[in-house]
Amino acid sequence: MNKISHIIISRMKFSDKLLLEKYLKITKEITIPSIKSQTNKNFVWGLIINSEDINFVHDYLNIDFITFNSINKFINYVKNNNINIQTRHDIDDYMSDDYVEKIQEIYKENIKKYNMFLIQAQPVKVDYNTKKETKMTKYTNIRNSMFLSLCQKNVVNYILERNHGQMHQITNNVITLPEGYVKWIIHGNNRSCKRNLIK
């Protein structure tokens, strides 16, 4: 089998610079250690970000990433490089150190059976201030998790082409990971993040 190509994509394109700084604090504390701790390093981390914020964010986070100033630029990159696995992961959430490894393991096991399929993780919700964890309603093949990977032998579709809840319209081949691989961190700022993120 040819080498797997894998991108983890996060959106950090804010209109509100103060909110960007609040998110960066959580990103540095939660997501960056998660990215760095991955036992499987065969992936790149991509950020959809305003061009004027790149240097500030890079200096603040002190980690390598590739950048796109629009979803269309991301789509072109994935298409031109035939990226097998596209994983969406919010900039303020946790992933276990074997998350990438598990996704790629499932990809290898299933890509001969399906040309395209989804891998979704069943998150637990965590209150950032109290650290209290709350179980969430189970996701299904028609109710997709926000923690989602699109796996393809050859690129036809894109993980950000539609809302995560509609990704089953692309394919009904869905594999669900159990709890433990990802945590959705609730920290107050992300209750209104949809209004502050730019397409």
N, C-alpha and C positions, 0 to 999 in steps of 0.2 A: 504493500500500500504506500502511495506517495505520502510525503510529510503533510501533516494537518496544518492548515493556517487558521488562526483563531484571533479574533479581536474582541476585547471587552470595550464597549462603548458607553460613555456617560455624557450627559448634557450638563454644561456649566456656562450656559449663555444667558447671563442675567442682565436685565435693564437697570436693576437697583444695585449699586456698588456696595452699599452697606449690607444688603442681604447676601451678596457674593462673599463678603468677608465673614459673615456668620456661618455660611455653609463651609467655607474653607477651614474654619476651626474644627468642625465636625469631620470633614474629609481627612484632615491631617491626623486626627485622633483615631478615627474608626476605619476609614477606607484604605488609607495608605499602608498601615500595617497589614491589612488583609491582602492587598495587592502584593506587597513585598514578601509575605509569608508563604505564597503559593509554592507547593512542592514541585509542581510542573511549571516551568518558566517558558513554555512554548506558546506565548501569546504576546500581543501588544495591547497597551491601554490607549484608547483614543478618547479625546475630549472634543465635543462640539462647543466652541468657545468663541467669544468676540476676539478679533485679532488684537485689539489694544490691551486685552487682559492677559495675553499669553505669558509675557515675561514676568509680570507680577505673580501669577499663579505658579509658574515654574520655580521662581525663587522661593516662594512661600512653602511649596510642597516638597521641593528637592527630590524629584523623581522624574524619570523619563516618561514622556507620553508623546503621541502624535496628535496633531490638531486639525480640526475642520471648522470653517467658519459658517457652515450650513449643513443641513441634512443632505442636500444634493451632493455636496463635496464628499461626504461620507459614502453615499451610495456609489458614486463614481469610483472611489478607492476600492470598495468591496468588489465591485464588478470587474475593474481592471486587474485586480490581484486575485480574483476567484477565491475569496475568503470562505473557507468551508464552514466555519462556526462564527456566528455573530451573537455575542452575549450582551444583553442590555443590563446595566447595573447602575443604580443611582449613586451620585457622588457622596452620599452621606450614609451608606448602608454597609453592613458587615457581610463578609463571606468567609467560610471556613478555609483552612489552609489546603484542603484537598478538593476544593470546589472545581477548579480548572481541571484537575486530574480526573475527577468523576465525570465531568462533561465530555472530555475527550475519550474516556473509556467507553461511555455509552455511544458516542459517535462511531467509534471503531466497531462496536458490536452490532450496530443497526444500519449502517450506511449501505450495506449490500442488500438489505431488505427494503429500505425506503430511500428514494432519491432525495426526499425532503421530510424532515420531521422537527418537532419542537421538544426541547427539554425544559421543563419548568420546575422551579424549586418551591417547596412549601415553606414559606417563611413563618417565623414567629415575630410578633410585634414587641418591641422593647421601648419602654419609656426611658429616654436618655438621662433624666434627672434621678429617677428612683431605681433604675435598672430592672424594674418589674417586667417580666415576660408574660405575654398573653398569646394563647393559641388563636389561630385564625381559622375561619371556615375553609374546608378543604377545596382546593382547586380541582377542576375537571378538564376533560378535553374540549369542553365548550365554554368554560369559565377559566381563562388563562391567568396565571400569576404575572405580576409585574417583573419577577425575576425569571427571565426567559432567554433561552438560546435557540436560535434558528440554525439548523444543521442542513447542509446541502452538499451533494456531490459536485454540482456545478451551480453557480449563482443564478438564480431566477428572481428571488424575492429578497426583501431587506427587512431587518428587525425593526427599523423605525419608520417603515412605510405606513403603518397604521397603529392605532392604540393597542396596547398589549391585550386588552380584553377582546379584541377582534382578530387576533392572530390565528385563531382556529379556522378562520375563513380561508386562509392560505393553505392549510393542511390540517386534517383531523388526526394525523399521526402524532400523538402527544405522549411523552414519557414524563412522569412526575417523580421528582426526588423527594425523599422524606424530609421531615424537619431536621434542622441542625446545620444545613449547608449555608443558609442565609438568614439574616435578621434585618427586619425593617425598623430602623431607628427613628423614633418620634421625638423631635426636639423643639417643637413649638413653631420654628420657622417654616417647616415643610408642610404645615397645614394649608398654606396659601401659595405654595410654590408654583402651581400651574399658572397663576396670574402673573408671575414674575419671570417665567422662562420664555425666551424668545424662540420662535421656530427657526 
